[in-house]
């Protein structure tokens, strides 16, 4: 399944690819640039379909256990003192262009607040950019009154955050 945000990219790329195929069929086969154009547009189309994929996940909303909010590589687990929720454990997950970029609420909880901060689009794997890049912060509270904070940070390639929580 394709994420709805990807349709604005995939539809025009599909039309460009189909136009290139049509031109290739109607013109002399010796026009190599059309063939290369078709290879390139098809490559962009495949990459976009892969990047905007949104597989359906089965999440157990009745469970008290936390699940990962995102696919990706855990790059840091540290204890912090957060100004909003106090002593906490920070788990940082880096999403490369090959990871699914759909994210999930990690625990059965209610959204307490949401804040959005515009910013730059520096390389996201550097922790120093986490306060400079575009980001959003969502606070949750579960039935046991435990507080959770999710911070999403845009990067050089994934340049926007759409939060539907």
GIDA-V426621 format. One record per backbone hydrogen bond with DSSP energy under -1.0 kcal/mol. NH is the residue of the N-H (numbers start at 1). CO is the residue of the C=O. Records with the same first field share a line. If there is no record, write none. Layout:
# GIDA-V426621
NH->CO / CO
This chain:
# GIDA-V426621
3->52
6->3
9->6
10->6
11->7
13->9
14->10
15->11
16->12
17->13
18->14
19->15
20->16
21->17
22->18
23->19
24->20
25->21
26->22
27->23
31->28
32->30
36->32
37->33
38->34
39->35
40->36
41->37
42->38
43->39
44->40
45->41
46->42
47->43
48->44
49->45
50->46
51->47
52->48
53->50
54->1
61->59
63->60
67->106
73->94
75->92
76->92
78->90
80->88
82->86
86->82
88->80
90->78
92->76
94->73
99->96
104->69
110->141
112->139
113->139
115->137
117->135
120->132
129->126
130->127
132->129
133->129
134->120
135->117
136->152
137->115
138->150
139->113
140->148
141->110
142->146
145->142
148->140
150->138
152->136
154->134
155->158
159->157
